[in-house]
C-alpha cells in the first residue's frame, strides 16, 4: 500500500519490493574462465557452500551478509562480507582469503612473463578486500608467495627474486587500488 501512512516512502522508487531473509546453498560448482589474458585461464570451483541473508530492495534497512566457502582446484577459500548490495548506489565490503593457492595453477600465464622462475612448488597465501561506496571502489590485497625458485642463477629474475625475498624465502606483496567512477 504505497499511499498508506505506514508504508516506506522509498517503495515508490521501484515497481516492486523484495525482502529475502536467507538463501543457503550447498555443494555448488562453477567454472571460471578469464579470456583477457594469454593463454586464457580456466579454473574449477567446487564444494561451494554458504549463505546470503537480509536481502532487501529497493531500500535496505541494514546490511546484507554473505558467507561463502569452497575450493579452487582443490584448495580452500572463503568470501565474507556485508553491505547494501541491492540498493542504488550499493555499498559493501567483502574479503576473499585463501591460505594456500598453488602457483602451478597459473604456470602457463606466469611462464610467458617470467621465463626463468619455477613455480611448480610455489604457493600464494592471499587476502583481498574489496569495498564499494557509491561511485568509489577500492581494493587491497596482501599476497605472500613461497617456494618460488630461479631455474638458473645469475639472471635478472633470480637477482630480483633474491632482493624481494626475506630470510625464509617469502615474497610479500601489498597491492591497493582506488577507482572513482564518474
KEKE-3310 file (N, C-alpha, C; in steps of 0.2 Angstrom, whole numbers, plus 5000, padded with zeros to 4 digits):
npx = (5004:5007:5002:4999:5000:5009:5018:5034:5042:5051:5047:5040:5050:5053:5046:5042:5045:5057:5061:5071:5075:5085:5096:5102:5115:5122:5136:5139:5145:5156:5163:5177:5183:5195:5197:5204:5218:5233:5240:5223:5215:5208:5198:5192:5179:5174:5163:5156:5149:5137:5129:5118:5111:5097:5093:5087:5076:5069:5075:5087:5087:5096:5113:5116:5122:5135:5142:5153:5161:5173:5182:5195:5201:5203:5209:5206:5195:5188:5174:5169:5157:5148:5135:5125:5119:5109:5105:5103:5114:5125:5133:5146:5157:5169:5179:5191:5199:5212:5222:5232:5236:5241:5254:5256:5244:5243:5253:5255:5252:5260:5273:5275:5278:5288:5300:5312:5309:5304:5288:5283:5283:5278:5268:5253:5248:5233:5225:5212:5203:5188:5180:5165:5157:5145:5150:5164:5176:5187:5201:5211:5225:5234:5247:5257:5270:5278:5291:5295:5307:5323:5326:5339:5354:5361:5353:5343:5330:5332:5341:5332:5322:5329:5332:5319:5315:5312:5322:5317:5313:5301:5290:5283:5269:5260:5245:5236:5221:5212:5197:5188:5173:5164)
npy = (4994:5008:5021:5022:5028:5020:5015:5012:5026:5026:5015:5018:5021:5010:4997:4986:4977:4969:4957:4946:4934:4924:4915:4899:4888:4873:4863:4867:4871:4879:4885:4895:4906:4916:4926:4937:4936:4929:4914:4909:4908:4895:4889:4877:4878:4871:4862:4873:4881:4890:4906:4919:4933:4943:4951:4965:4976:4990:4997:4996:4992:4987:4980:4967:4950:4940:4924:4913:4898:4886:4877:4880:4873:4862:4868:4877:4891:4907:4918:4933:4945:4961:4972:4984:4978:4977:4989:5006:5019:5005:4999:4991:4978:4966:4951:4941:4926:4914:4901:4894:4894:4885:4891:4884:4882:4894:4893:4892:4905:4913:4908:4914:4927:4927:4920:4913:4908:4896:4889:4878:4872:4882:4893:4903:4914:4922:4937:4947:4962:4970:4985:4995:5010:5020:5028:5026:5014:5002:4992:4981:4970:4957:4947:4933:4925:4909:4897:4900:4898:4901:4896:4895:4902:4919:4927:4941:4939:4930:4938:4948:4941:4936:4949:4953:4943:4937:4931:4918:4915:4920:4930:4945:4954:4969:4976:4990:4998:5011:5017:5029:5030:5039)
npz = (5000:4994:4997:5010:5027:5034:5025:5017:5012:5001:4993:4982:4972:4965:4955:4962:4978:4988:5000:5007:5018:5020:5010:5007:5001:4995:4992:4978:4962:4950:4935:4930:4919:4911:4898:4895:4897:4890:4889:4890:4906:4915:4928:4940:4952:4967:4978:4984:4997:5007:5013:5009:5017:5023:5011:5004:4994:4986:4996:5008:5025:5034:5033:5021:5022:5018:5016:5011:5006:4999:4986:4976:4963:4971:4982:4998:5000:5006:5006:5013:5019:5020:5016:5008:4995:4986:4983:4976:4976:4978:4993:5000:5008:5006:5009:5002:5005:5004:5010:5004:4988:4975:4964:4953:4946:4939:4930:4916:4912:4920:4916:4903:4906:4915:4912:4918:4931:4942:4946:4951:4964:4971:4982:4985:4998:5001:5004:5001:5000:4996:4993:4990:4989:4984:4970:4972:4972:4980:4982:4991:4993:5000:4997:5000:4994:4992:4990:4977:4964:4956:4939:4934:4941:4942:4933:4928:4934:4944:4952:4956:4962:4973:4980:4983:4992:5009:5023:5025:5012:5008:4998:5000:4995:4994:4988:4982:4976:4969:4963:4956:4950:4937)
capx = (5000:5011:5000:4997:5005:5014:5022:5040:5042:5055:5045:5038:5055:5053:5039:5041:5049:5059:5064:5073:5078:5091:5097:5108:5117:5127:5140:5139:5151:5157:5170:5180:5187:5197:5199:5208:5225:5235:5235:5217:5215:5202:5199:5186:5177:5169:5161:5154:5144:5137:5123:5117:5105:5095:5092:5081:5076:5074:5078:5090:5087:5103:5117:5116:5128:5137:5147:5154:5167:5173:5188:5198:5205:5205:5212:5201:5194:5182:5172:5164:5156:5142:5134:5118:5121:5104:5102:5107:5120:5127:5139:5148:5164:5170:5186:5192:5205:5214:5228:5237:5234:5247:5255:5256:5238:5244:5260:5255:5251:5267:5279:5276:5280:5294:5304:5317:5307:5300:5283:5280:5282:5276:5261:5252:5243:5230:5219:5210:5197:5185:5174:5162:5153:5143:5154:5170:5178:5193:5203:5218:5227:5240:5249:5263:5272:5283:5293:5297:5314:5325:5328:5346:5356:5364:5349:5339:5324:5335:5343:5326:5319:5334:5331:5312:5313:5315:5327:5313:5311:5294:5290:5276:5266:5254:5243:5230:5219:5206:5194:5182:5169:5161)
capy = (5000:5014:5028:5022:5031:5016:5012:5015:5032:5024:5010:5020:5021:5004:4994:4980:4977:4962:4955:4939:4933:4920:4910:4894:4884:4868:4858:4870:4871:4884:4886:4902:4907:4923:4926:4943:4935:4924:4910:4910:4905:4891:4886:4874:4880:4866:4862:4879:4882:4897:4909:4926:4934:4950:4955:4970:4980:4995:5001:4991:4994:4985:4976:4960:4947:4935:4920:4908:4894:4881:4875:4882:4867:4858:4872:4881:4898:4909:4925:4935:4952:4963:4978:4985:4976:4978:4996:5010:5016:5000:5000:4984:4977:4959:4949:4934:4923:4908:4900:4891:4893:4883:4895:4880:4883:4899:4892:4894:4913:4916:4907:4918:4933:4926:4914:4909:4907:4890:4890:4871:4871:4889:4894:4910:4915:4928:4940:4953:4966:4974:4989:5000:5015:5024:5028:5024:5007:5002:4985:4980:4963:4955:4941:4930:4920:4905:4892:4902:4897:4903:4890:4896:4909:4925:4930:4946:4936:4927:4943:4952:4937:4937:4955:4953:4938:4938:4926:4912:4914:4923:4937:4948:4960:4973:4980:4994:5001:5015:5019:5033:5030:5046)
capz = (5000:4994:4999:5017:5032:5037:5020:5016:5006:4995:4989:4975:4968:4961:4954:4967:4983:4989:5006:5007:5025:5019:5005:5008:4996:4997:4987:4972:4957:4945:4932:4929:4913:4910:4892:4894:4897:4885:4887:4894:4912:4917:4935:4943:4959:4969:4986:4986:5002:5010:5013:5008:5021:5023:5005:5003:4988:4984:5002:5013:5032:5037:5028:5019:5024:5013:5019:5006:5006:4994:4984:4969:4960:4977:4988:5001:5000:5009:5005:5019:5019:5021:5013:5005:4989:4981:4984:4972:4975:4983:4997:5003:5009:5005:5010:5000:5008:5003:5014:5000:4981:4971:4958:4947:4943:4934:4927:4909:4912:4923:4912:4897:4908:4920:4909:4922:4938:4943:4951:4952:4971:4974:4984:4987:5003:4998:5007:4997:5002:4990:4995:4986:4992:4979:4964:4974:4973:4982:4984:4994:4993:5003:4995:5002:4989:4995:4986:4970:4964:4949:4935:4934:4944:4938:4928:4931:4938:4950:4956:4958:4967:4980:4983:4986:4997:5016:5025:5024:5005:5007:4995:5002:4991:4996:4982:4984:4970:4971:4957:4957:4943:4936)
cpx = (5004:5009:4998:5002:5010:5019:5029:5040:5046:5053:5042:5043:5056:5046:5037:5046:5051:5062:5065:5077:5085:5091:5103:5109:5122:5130:5139:5146:5151:5163:5171:5184:5189:5201:5203:5215:5227:5241:5229:5218:5208:5203:5192:5185:5172:5168:5159:5148:5143:5130:5123:5110:5103:5095:5086:5082:5069:5077:5081:5090:5093:5107:5115:5122:5129:5143:5148:5161:5167:5181:5190:5203:5208:5208:5207:5201:5188:5181:5167:5163:5149:5141:5126:5119:5116:5101:5106:5108:5122:5133:5140:5156:5165:5177:5186:5199:5206:5221:5234:5235:5241:5248:5256:5249:5238:5250:5260:5255:5258:5273:5280:5279:5287:5298:5308:5315:5302:5294:5280:5279:5280:5269:5260:5247:5240:5225:5218:5203:5195:5180:5172:5157:5151:5147:5162:5171:5185:5195:5210:5219:5234:5242:5256:5265:5278:5285:5295:5305:5317:5327:5336:5348:5359:5360:5345:5333:5327:5338:5337:5322:5323:5333:5324:5311:5316:5320:5323:5311:5304:5295:5283:5275:5260:5252:5237:5228:5213:5203:5188:5178:5165:5154)
cpy = (5006:5020:5028:5026:5027:5013:5016:5020:5030:5019:5012:5021:5015:5001:4988:4981:4970:4962:4948:4938:4929:4915:4905:4890:4879:4864:4861:4870:4876:4883:4893:4902:4915:4923:4933:4942:4929:4920:4911:4906:4901:4888:4883:4876:4875:4866:4869:4879:4889:4900:4917:4928:4942:4954:4959:4975:4984:4998:4996:4994:4993:4982:4969:4957:4941:4931:4914:4904:4889:4880:4877:4877:4863:4862:4877:4888:4900:4916:4927:4943:4954:4970:4979:4984:4977:4985:5000:5017:5011:5002:4993:4983:4969:4957:4942:4932:4916:4906:4898:4890:4891:4888:4891:4880:4889:4899:4894:4902:4916:4914:4911:4925:4933:4920:4910:4908:4900:4890:4883:4869:4877:4889:4901:4910:4922:4930:4946:4956:4970:4978:4994:5004:5020:5023:5026:5017:5007:4994:4985:4972:4962:4948:4939:4924:4916:4900:4893:4901:4899:4896:4889:4902:4913:4928:4936:4944:4933:4932:4947:4947:4937:4943:4956:4948:4939:4932:4919:4910:4916:4929:4940:4954:4963:4977:4984:4998:5005:5018:5023:5034:5037:5045)
cpz = (5000:4997:5007:5021:5034:5032:5020:5010:5000:4991:4982:4970:4963:4960:4958:4972:4985:4996:5007:5014:5024:5013:5006:5002:4998:4991:4979:4968:4952:4941:4930:4923:4912:4903:4890:4894:4892:4889:4892:4900:4913:4924:4937:4950:4961:4976:4988:4991:5005:5011:5012:5012:5021:5017:5005:4997:4988:4990:5007:5020:5035:5032:5027:5021:5019:5016:5014:5007:5001:4992:4977:4967:4967:4983:4991:5000:5004:5006:5010:5018:5020:5017:5010:4997:4983:4981:4979:4975:4980:4987:5000:5004:5010:5006:5007:5003:5006:5006:5010:4993:4978:4965:4952:4943:4938:4930:4920:4908:4914:4919:4906:4899:4913:4918:4914:4929:4937:4948:4953:4959:4975:4976:4985:4993:5002:5003:5003:4999:4997:4994:4990:4990:4987:4973:4966:4975:4975:4984:4987:4994:4996:5001:4997:4998:4993:4990:4978:4970:4956:4946:4935:4937:4939:4933:4932:4936:4944:4955:4959:4963:4974:4983:4986:4992:5004:5017:5024:5017:5003:5003:4997:4998:4994:4990:4984:4977:4973:4964:4958:4950:4943:4933)
residu = (UNK:UNK:UNK:UNK:UNK:UNK:UNK:UNK:UNK:UNK:UNK:UNK:UNK:UNK:UNK:UNK:UNK:UNK:UNK:UNK:UNK:UNK:UNK:UNK:UNK:UNK:UNK:UNK:UNK:UNK:UNK:UNK:UNK:UNK:UNK:UNK:UNK:UNK:UNK:UNK:UNK:UNK:UNK:UNK:UNK:UNK:UNK:UNK:UNK:UNK:UNK:UNK:UNK:UNK:UNK:UNK:UNK:UNK:UNK:UNK:UNK:UNK:UNK:UNK:UNK:UNK:UNK:UNK:UNK:UNK:UNK:UNK:UNK:UNK:UNK:UNK:UNK:UNK:UNK:UNK:UNK:UNK:UNK:UNK:UNK:UNK:UNK:UNK:UNK:UNK:UNK:UNK:UNK:UNK:UNK:UNK:UNK:UNK:UNK:UNK:UNK:UNK:UNK:UNK:UNK:UNK:UNK:UNK:UNK:UNK:UNK:UNK:UNK:UNK:UNK:UNK:UNK:UNK:UNK:UNK:UNK:UNK:UNK:UNK:UNK:UNK:UNK:UNK:UNK:UNK:UNK:UNK:UNK:UNK:UNK:UNK:UNK:UNK:UNK:UNK:UNK:UNK:UNK:UNK:UNK:UNK:UNK:UNK:UNK:UNK:UNK:UNK:UNK:UNK:UNK:UNK:UNK:UNK:UNK:UNK:UNK:UNK:UNK:UNK:UNK:UNK:UNK:UNK:UNK:UNK:UNK:UNK:UNK:UNK:UNK:UNK:UNK:UNK:UNK:UNK:UNK:UNK)
# end
